[in-house]
Amino acid sequence: MCTALNLNTHNHYFGRNLDLDRSYNEEVCVTPRNFKLEFRQKEAIFEHYAMIGMATVVNSIPLYYDAANEYGLCMAGLNFPNNAFYPQYQDGKDNITPFEFIPWILAQCKTVNEAMALLKNINLVNIQFSKHLPLSPLHWIISDRNGSVTVESTKDGLHIYENPIGVLTNNPPFPYHLENLKKYNNLRVDNKQAKDIPDSHYCMGLGAVGLPGDVSSMSRFVRAAFGKENSVCDGSELASVSQFFHLLSFVEMPRGVCVTDGGHLDITVYSSCVNADKGIYYYTTYNNRQITCVDMHKTDLNSDKISRYPLILEQQINRQNSH
């Protein structure tokens, strides 16, 4: 259960909630320009665009959940069970495994248009990382400040959808989310449509009666789209970052409201917001609501080694009158 979105103020911001029932030791990682990117069925890339994002590092390989490169192209993978399908190796295709997909795109593309050109020949091949790390069923959102696309690999092929909303959640497939969103075109941020409700002048927000409040992916998509569409922000860095995390909190997962089929509790493991124009990655975790940031330009982007920043998981509290 996850939600990703974009927000343009003076800069372009991109981020997501990762909603899972466990953590996989995520870290903020900066992959510099000269870090050797190896691929299971393609030649390694020795020089490429730098990127920053959230990843689990296994055998010195960053397995990215979401990331942005130095030119502002962003990408995130979200859970897509029972619909994701990864075919076998195909001759004449760029056979890229799903766990390689984010670095494959961000290493070589500056814009969504460049990514779409690369996608024309891609096959998301069914090769798992290891016997202990099988493939996750995912679909992806790729964004820059000018637009977004959603990529879904299903049994009937690879689909690339224009994403005019700049939002993605989980199942069902993306076309359903767009169609479902049409049901909520009547929602407003004022009270005008509530004029026939008795005593409505005592309560604000009645124009949005019907906005779904459950934690299903369909409802989170609608809620995230409504929040983003009506977002008001002065455009400064602090205001933009604060607003972005408020939008993510509109669709976050408190412990206890969603129980998985295995009896585990889904939570928002982390929330992220990257200023894609400046390469600054902000995050919070479930137990630490204080915003922490990592600036990719404060690292050596010409290095051949990744920079790793373990998450600050313990709640940080500013004790204003404690001496």
C-alpha positions as CSV (number, residue, x, y, z in Angstrom):
1,M,0.0,0.0,0.0
2,C,1.7,3.2,-1.2
3,T,1.0,6.6,-2.6
4,A,3.3,8.8,-4.8
5,L,2.7,12.3,-6.1
6,N,4.2,15.4,-7.7
7,L,3.9,19.0,-6.8
8,N,5.1,22.0,-8.7
9,T,5.7,25.3,-6.8
10,H,8.8,27.3,-7.6
11,N,10.5,23.9,-7.9
12,H,9.4,20.4,-8.7
13,Y,8.8,18.1,-5.8
14,F,8.3,14.4,-5.9
15,G,7.8,11.8,-3.2
16,R,5.8,9.0,-1.7
17,N,4.6,7.1,1.3
18,L,6.0,3.6,1.6
19,D,3.2,1.6,3.3
20,L,4.3,-1.9,4.4
21,D,4.0,-4.2,7.4
22,R,7.8,-4.3,7.9
23,S,11.0,-2.4,7.1
24,Y,13.9,-3.6,4.9
25,N,16.6,-1.4,6.4
26,E,16.0,1.4,4.0
27,E,18.7,4.1,3.6
28,V,19.0,7.3,1.7
29,C,21.6,6.6,-1.0
30,V,23.4,8.8,-3.5
31,T,24.7,6.9,-6.5
32,P,27.4,9.1,-8.1
33,R,28.2,9.4,-11.8
34,N,31.1,6.9,-11.8
35,F,29.5,4.1,-9.7
36,K,29.5,1.0,-11.8
37,L,25.9,0.1,-12.6
38,E,25.7,-3.6,-13.4
39,F,22.7,-5.3,-15.1
40,R,21.9,-9.0,-15.4
41,Q,21.3,-9.0,-19.2
42,K,22.9,-5.7,-20.3
43,E,26.4,-4.4,-20.3
44,A,27.5,-2.4,-17.3
45,I,27.3,1.4,-17.4
46,F,30.4,3.1,-16.0
47,E,29.5,6.8,-16.5
48,H,25.9,8.0,-16.0
49,Y,23.8,10.6,-14.3
50,A,23.9,10.8,-10.5
51,M,20.8,10.0,-8.5
52,I,19.5,10.1,-4.9
53,G,16.7,8.2,-3.3
54,M,15.6,5.6,-0.8
55,A,17.0,2.1,-1.2
56,T,17.8,-1.2,0.5
57,V,21.5,-1.9,-0.1
58,V,22.4,-5.6,-0.7
59,N,25.9,-6.6,-1.6
60,S,26.8,-2.9,-2.2
61,I,23.9,-2.6,-4.8
62,P,21.2,0.0,-4.0
63,L,17.8,-1.4,-4.7
64,Y,15.8,1.8,-5.1
65,Y,12.2,2.3,-4.0
66,D,12.2,5.8,-5.3
67,A,14.8,8.2,-6.6
68,A,15.6,11.4,-8.6
69,N,18.5,12.1,-10.8
70,E,20.6,15.2,-11.1
71,Y,18.5,16.5,-14.0
72,G,15.2,16.3,-12.0
73,L,13.8,13.1,-13.5
74,C,12.1,11.1,-10.7
75,M,10.8,7.5,-10.4
76,A,9.1,5.3,-7.9
77,G,7.9,1.7,-7.8
78,L,4.6,0.9,-6.0
79,N,3.0,-2.4,-5.1
80,F,0.9,-4.0,-7.9
81,P,0.1,-7.6,-6.8
82,N,-1.8,-10.0,-9.0
83,N,-1.5,-7.6,-11.9
84,A,2.2,-7.3,-12.4
85,F,3.6,-9.8,-14.9
86,Y,7.3,-10.1,-15.9
87,P,7.9,-12.1,-19.1
88,Q,10.9,-14.2,-19.9
89,Y,14.0,-13.0,-21.9
90,Q,13.1,-11.6,-25.3
91,D,15.6,-11.4,-28.2
92,G,16.1,-7.9,-29.5
93,K,14.8,-6.2,-26.3
94,D,16.6,-4.4,-23.5
95,N,16.0,-7.1,-20.9
96,I,16.0,-5.2,-17.6
97,T,15.0,-6.8,-14.3
98,P,12.4,-4.9,-12.2
99,F,15.0,-4.3,-9.5
100,E,17.2,-2.6,-12.1
101,F,14.5,-0.5,-13.7
102,I,14.9,2.7,-11.7
103,P,18.7,3.0,-12.1
104,W,18.4,2.0,-15.8
105,I,16.1,4.9,-16.5
106,L,17.6,7.5,-14.2
107,A,21.1,6.8,-15.3
108,Q,20.4,7.7,-18.9
109,C,17.4,10.0,-19.2
110,K,17.0,13.7,-18.3
111,T,13.2,13.9,-19.0
112,V,10.1,11.9,-19.2
113,N,10.2,12.1,-23.0
114,E,13.7,10.6,-23.0
115,A,12.5,7.9,-20.7
116,M,9.6,7.1,-23.0
117,A,12.0,6.7,-25.9
118,L,14.0,4.2,-23.8
119,L,10.9,2.3,-22.8
120,K,10.0,1.5,-26.4
121,N,12.5,-1.4,-26.3
122,I,12.4,-2.5,-22.7
123,N,11.3,-5.9,-21.5
124,L,11.0,-6.2,-17.7
125,V,12.4,-9.7,-17.6
126,N,11.5,-12.2,-14.9
127,I,14.9,-12.6,-13.1
128,Q,14.9,-12.3,-9.3
129,F,17.7,-10.7,-7.4
130,S,18.4,-13.9,-5.5
131,K,16.6,-16.9,-4.1
132,H,16.1,-14.9,-0.8
133,L,14.9,-11.8,-2.6
134,P,12.2,-12.6,-5.2
135,L,10.8,-10.0,-7.4
136,S,8.2,-7.5,-6.0
137,P,5.1,-7.0,-8.1
138,L,5.3,-3.3,-9.0
139,H,4.2,-0.6,-11.3
140,W,6.0,2.7,-11.6
141,I,5.5,6.4,-11.9
142,I,8.1,8.5,-13.9
143,S,7.9,12.3,-13.5
144,D,9.6,15.5,-14.3
145,R,8.3,19.1,-13.8
146,N,6.4,18.9,-17.1
147,G,4.5,15.7,-16.7
148,S,4.3,12.0,-15.6
149,V,3.7,8.6,-17.0
150,T,2.7,5.3,-15.4
151,V,4.4,2.1,-16.5
152,E,2.7,-1.3,-16.0
153,S,3.9,-4.7,-17.1
154,T,1.0,-7.1,-17.3
155,K,0.2,-10.4,-19.1
156,D,-0.9,-8.5,-22.2
157,G,2.3,-6.5,-22.4
158,L,4.1,-3.4,-21.3
159,H,1.8,-0.4,-21.0
160,I,2.9,3.3,-20.7
161,Y,0.1,5.6,-19.7
162,E,0.2,9.4,-19.7
163,N,-0.5,10.4,-16.1
164,P,-2.1,13.8,-16.1
165,I,-2.9,13.7,-12.3
166,G,0.7,13.1,-11.2
167,V,-0.5,10.6,-8.6
168,L,-0.1,6.8,-8.3
169,T,-1.3,4.3,-5.7
170,N,-1.6,0.5,-6.0
171,N,-4.0,-1.9,-7.6
172,P,-6.2,-1.8,-9.7
173,P,-4.5,-0.9,-13.0
174,F,-4.0,2.8,-13.7
175,P,-6.9,3.2,-16.3
176,Y,-9.3,2.2,-13.6
177,H,-8.0,4.9,-11.2
178,L,-8.6,7.6,-13.9
179,E,-12.1,6.4,-14.6
180,N,-12.9,6.1,-10.9
181,L,-11.7,9.7,-10.3
182,K,-14.5,11.0,-12.6
183,K,-17.1,10.0,-10.0
184,Y,-15.7,12.8,-7.7
185,N,-15.7,15.7,-10.1
186,N,-18.4,17.4,-8.0
187,L,-16.2,17.8,-4.9
188,R,-15.4,21.3,-3.9
189,V,-13.3,23.0,-1.2
190,D,-16.1,25.5,-0.3
191,N,-19.6,25.0,1.1
192,K,-21.7,26.1,-1.9
193,Q,-23.1,22.7,-2.8
194,A,-24.1,22.1,0.9
195,K,-26.7,24.9,0.9
196,D,-29.6,22.5,1.4
197,I,-28.0,20.8,4.5
198,P,-29.6,22.2,7.7
199,D,-27.2,24.3,9.8
200,S,-24.5,23.8,7.2
201,H,-23.2,27.3,8.0
202,Y,-21.9,25.9,11.4
203,C,-19.5,23.5,9.6
204,M,-16.9,24.1,6.9
205,G,-15.8,21.5,4.4
206,L,-19.2,20.2,3.4
207,G,-18.4,20.8,-0.3
208,A,-16.1,17.8,-0.1
209,V,-18.8,15.4,1.4
210,G,-18.3,12.1,-0.4
211,L,-14.5,12.3,-0.5
212,P,-13.5,8.7,0.4
213,G,-11.8,8.4,3.7
214,D,-10.8,4.7,3.8
215,V,-7.2,3.5,3.2
216,S,-7.9,1.5,0.0
217,S,-5.7,2.3,-3.0
218,M,-8.7,3.6,-5.0
219,S,-9.7,6.0,-2.2
220,R,-6.1,7.2,-1.6
221,F,-5.7,8.0,-5.3
222,V,-8.8,10.2,-5.1
223,R,-7.8,11.8,-1.9
224,A,-4.3,12.5,-3.1
225,A,-5.6,13.9,-6.3
226,F,-8.1,16.1,-4.5
227,G,-5.4,17.4,-2.1
228,K,-2.9,18.1,-4.8
229,E,-5.4,19.8,-7.1
230,N,-6.4,22.2,-4.4
231,S,-3.0,22.7,-2.7
232,V,-2.1,26.3,-1.8
233,C,1.5,27.1,-1.0
234,D,3.7,30.2,-1.2
235,G,6.4,28.4,-3.2
236,S,9.3,28.8,-0.8
237,E,11.4,25.8,0.0
238,L,10.2,25.4,3.6
239,A,6.6,26.0,2.7
240,S,6.8,23.6,-0.3
241,V,8.4,20.8,1.7
242,S,5.9,21.3,4.6
243,Q,3.0,21.3,2.2
244,F,4.2,18.2,0.5
245,F,4.4,16.2,3.7
246,H,0.9,17.5,4.6
247,L,-0.4,16.1,1.3
248,L,1.3,12.7,2.1
249,S,-0.2,12.8,5.6
250,F,-3.6,13.1,3.9
251,V,-3.2,9.4,2.7
252,E,-0.8,7.9,5.3
253,M,-1.3,4.6,7.2
254,P,-1.5,4.8,11.0
255,R,-0.7,1.5,12.8
256,G,-3.9,-0.6,13.3
257,V,-6.1,0.7,10.5
258,C,-5.0,-1.9,7.9
259,V,-4.4,-5.5,8.8
260,T,-2.9,-7.7,6.0
261,D,-4.1,-11.2,5.2
262,G,-1.3,-12.6,7.2
263,G,-2.4,-10.6,10.3
264,H,0.4,-8.0,10.1
265,L,-0.2,-4.3,10.4
266,D,0.6,-2.0,7.5
267,I,2.1,1.4,8.4
268,T,3.7,4.3,6.6
269,V,7.3,3.1,7.0
270,Y,8.6,6.4,5.6
271,S,7.4,9.4,3.7
272,S,9.7,11.2,1.2
273,C,9.9,14.5,-0.7
274,V,12.7,15.3,-3.1
275,N,13.3,18.8,-4.5
276,A,14.1,17.4,-7.9
277,D,15.6,20.7,-9.1
278,K,18.0,20.9,-6.3
279,G,18.7,17.2,-5.5
280,I,17.6,17.5,-1.8
281,Y,15.9,14.5,-0.4
282,Y,13.7,14.9,2.7
283,Y,12.1,12.1,4.7
284,T,10.2,11.2,7.8
285,T,9.7,7.8,9.3
286,Y,6.8,6.3,11.2
287,N,8.5,6.8,14.6
288,N,10.3,10.1,13.7
289,R,8.1,12.9,12.4
290,Q,11.0,15.4,12.3
291,I,12.0,16.1,8.7
292,T,15.5,15.0,7.8
293,C,17.3,15.9,4.6
294,V,20.2,14.7,2.5
295,D,21.6,17.0,-0.3
296,M,23.2,15.0,-3.1
297,H,25.3,18.0,-4.1
298,K,27.0,17.8,-0.7
299,T,28.5,14.5,-1.7
300,D,31.2,13.8,-4.4
301,L,29.1,13.2,-7.5
302,N,32.2,12.1,-9.4
303,S,33.0,9.3,-7.0
304,D,32.7,5.6,-7.9
305,K,31.2,4.7,-4.5
306,I,27.7,5.2,-3.2
307,S,27.0,7.4,-0.2
308,R,24.7,5.8,2.4
309,Y,22.7,7.6,5.1
310,P,20.9,5.3,7.5
311,L,17.5,6.6,8.5
312,I,17.0,8.4,11.8
313,L,14.3,6.2,13.3
314,E,13.9,7.5,16.8
315,Q,11.5,10.4,17.4
316,Q,13.3,13.7,17.6
317,I,11.6,16.3,19.8
318,N,12.5,19.9,20.2
319,R,12.0,20.6,23.9
320,Q,11.3,24.3,23.8
321,N,11.5,25.0,27.6
322,S,13.8,22.3,28.7
323,H,17.2,23.4,29.9
